[in-house]
Amino acid sequence: MSDFVLRLERVGVAFDVRRRLRGEKHWALQDVSLELRRGQRLGIVGRNGAGKSTLLRVLAGILRPDRGRIARADASCQLLSLSLGFVPHLSGRDNAILCGLRLGLRRREIDARLAAIHDYAELGDFFDQPVASYSNGMVLRLGFSVALQVQPDVLLVDELLAVGDAEFQRKSAQAIHERIHAGTTVVLVSHDEDRIADLCDSVLWMEYGRSLLVGRVDDVLAAYAAAQG
Amino acid sequence: MGYARAASRRGPRMRLHFLELLWFSTYAELRAERSRSYLGLLWWLVEPALMMAAFWLVFDRILGSGGPGYLPFLLIGLVVWQWFKSSVVHAGQAIWMNLVLIHQVRVPVLIFPFVHLLADAIKFAVVFVVLLAVLWLAGYPPNPAYLSLPLLLSCIGLCAVGGGLLLAALMPLLPDLRFVVEQLLAVLMFLSGIVFAFERVPAAYAPWLAWNPVLVLVDALRGVLLHGRWPDPAALLRVAVIAVALALAGVAAVRRLAARYPKLAA
């Protein structure tokens, strides 16, 4: 039995250059082939505009490929997002429920975790106040605390975002590291090669919307560094 | 593991999740609407009352074309129209307004227009109960033909679903639509006999207007509420078919275009 979670064969994604019913296309992903195994920790490197974020959105099931094939095992894939459209007039508690539902949780699952979210976000009495009264840092902490409660089969991370003050940054980074080392399948996009070398067991190098090289961390990062000159 | 599993991609769990998301989002929408204005939910009653006063002034007092019983006649038309118009406008903008969210997370896009359709239906239910009370006080008590109300209101609701979803499907691709929607709806209001009776339409135009389901339904609703008259089954069947077809076309349009929304700039 194969233990693959996702398999992409020559996948391409095109965007309309302008907002029209029909018109010129721009292929953000040209030709990407990739196989993701259960428990794999894949890092993605490449220059700006190489298609890394687009690829993550394909893996998350947000974007449908315009060409090529994608096969999925019965596994949930979730892009780590910090603020899924909070409603300013609603309390932190109601926003946490709304956000959890949007991330695919059932209501009773969220209810069971509200205390943990409240605790982790360090909001105190503000949890039952409208989000409109929050500082930026408080909004981000709430978003992170909700996102942390969802355990997808495949966790997709677009840059490890530093959230809140120094103390909360340390706490959130640690939480993500724990998640990654707990055996979750992870795809991590980052410009920080040291972090990729630290967290991942394989790397994909992308260039101009194509998967150029995929393999062991040392090999791919060395080739990537050489190409950068 | 101490975490909640994210929903699987298919099956009954997905459908239950859709309903939970729909219900809570609707609650959030209604809560937010209440906090956005000073009068809050009272606007649901004040707005049709103000419109009724304006039309009564122009058509009855100034133009003298109202006739006896014009006020309840107008009130029913405006309350129903208010529901239909709000549903179409709110649902119509829903996908376009949520493009940022559609970029970030895999959600069924139908949820966005349905939240507004449900919220507007709940508001209408409250206003409609008040309307029935007002009519009773004005000398139009409940009658046996009230039994046809669920069917009539469902058909109006389906027309709103169809109109709202068709607009919702196209708005992200053609955002200019939002500038013409208000005007189109104003024209449609006059073609739907909200401020005048269907009988007063010249014979040459009547067969054409009879294809407008909203006109036929509002006319039948007035017959029930003001005269205790049962709706004509043949006419009702015809508009019911049109209403169902509209709603299905709306769902099909959103589904067909759903893959394009995550690619559009928000």
HADDOCK unambig.tbl for C-alpha pairs under 7 A between the chains (distance, minus, plus):
assign (segid A and resid 15 and name CA) (segid B and resid 263 and name CA) 6.10 0.50 0.50
assign (segid A and resid 19 and name CA) (segid B and resid 173 and name CA) 6.32 0.50 0.50
assign (segid A and resid 20 and name CA) (segid B and resid 173 and name CA) 6.37 0.50 0.50
assign (segid A and resid 21 and name CA) (segid B and resid 173 and name CA) 6.41 0.50 0.50
assign (segid A and resid 61 and name CA) (segid B and resid 106 and name CA) 6.29 0.50 0.50
assign (segid A and resid 62 and name CA) (segid B and resid 105 and name CA) 6.33 0.50 0.50
assign (segid A and resid 62 and name CA) (segid B and resid 106 and name CA) 4.93 0.50 0.50
assign (segid A and resid 62 and name CA) (segid B and resid 262 and name CA) 6.72 0.50 0.50
assign (segid A and resid 63 and name CA) (segid B and resid 259 and name CA) 6.90 0.50 0.50
assign (segid A and resid 63 and name CA) (segid B and resid 262 and name CA) 6.27 0.50 0.50
assign (segid A and resid 64 and name CA) (segid B and resid 259 and name CA) 6.30 0.50 0.50
assign (segid A and resid 75 and name CA) (segid B and resid 8 and name CA) 6.61 0.50 0.50
assign (segid A and resid 76 and name CA) (segid B and resid 6 and name CA) 6.23 0.50 0.50
assign (segid A and resid 76 and name CA) (segid B and resid 7 and name CA) 6.75 0.50 0.50
assign (segid A and resid 76 and name CA) (segid B and resid 8 and name CA) 5.70 0.50 0.50
assign (segid A and resid 76 and name CA) (segid B and resid 9 and name CA) 6.77 0.50 0.50
assign (segid A and resid 81 and name CA) (segid B and resid 104 and name CA) 6.97 0.50 0.50
assign (segid A and resid 84 and name CA) (segid B and resid 101 and name CA) 6.25 0.50 0.50
assign (segid A and resid 85 and name CA) (segid B and resid 101 and name CA) 6.41 0.50 0.50
assign (segid A and resid 89 and name CA) (segid B and resid 32 and name CA) 5.39 0.50 0.50
assign (segid A and resid 89 and name CA) (segid B and resid 35 and name CA) 6.51 0.50 0.50
assign (segid A and resid 90 and name CA) (segid B and resid 32 and name CA) 6.52 0.50 0.50
assign (segid A and resid 98 and name CA) (segid B and resid 24 and name CA) 6.82 0.50 0.50
assign (segid A and resid 98 and name CA) (segid B and resid 25 and name CA) 6.72 0.50 0.50
assign (segid A and resid 101 and name CA) (segid B and resid 21 and name CA) 5.74 0.50 0.50
assign (segid A and resid 102 and name CA) (segid B and resid 107 and name CA) 6.71 0.50 0.50
assign (segid A and resid 104 and name CA) (segid B and resid 6 and name CA) 5.30 0.50 0.50
assign (segid A and resid 104 and name CA) (segid B and resid 7 and name CA) 4.95 0.50 0.50
assign (segid A and resid 105 and name CA) (segid B and resid 6 and name CA) 5.55 0.50 0.50
assign (segid A and resid 105 and name CA) (segid B and resid 7 and name CA) 5.96 0.50 0.50
assign (segid A and resid 106 and name CA) (segid B and resid 17 and name CA) 5.94 0.50 0.50
assign (segid A and resid 107 and name CA) (segid B and resid 20 and name CA) 6.81 0.50 0.50
assign (segid A and resid 109 and name CA) (segid B and resid 4 and name CA) 6.29 0.50 0.50
assign (segid A and resid 149 and name CA) (segid B and resid 3 and name CA) 5.59 0.50 0.50
assign (segid A and resid 149 and name CA) (segid B and resid 4 and name CA) 6.17 0.50 0.50
assign (segid A and resid 150 and name CA) (segid B and resid 3 and name CA) 6.18 0.50 0.50
assign (segid A and resid 150 and name CA) (segid B and resid 4 and name CA) 5.28 0.50 0.50
assign (segid A and resid 150 and name CA) (segid B and resid 5 and name CA) 6.12 0.50 0.50
assign (segid A and resid 150 and name CA) (segid B and resid 6 and name CA) 5.89 0.50 0.50
assign (segid A and resid 151 and name CA) (segid B and resid 3 and name CA) 5.56 0.50 0.50
assign (segid A and resid 151 and name CA) (segid B and resid 4 and name CA) 5.54 0.50 0.50
assign (segid A and resid 151 and name CA) (segid B and resid 5 and name CA) 4.88 0.50 0.50
assign (segid A and resid 151 and name CA) (segid B and resid 6 and name CA) 5.81 0.50 0.50
assign (segid A and resid 152 and name CA) (segid B and resid 5 and name CA) 5.89 0.50 0.50
assign (segid A and resid 152 and name CA) (segid B and resid 6 and name CA) 5.02 0.50 0.50
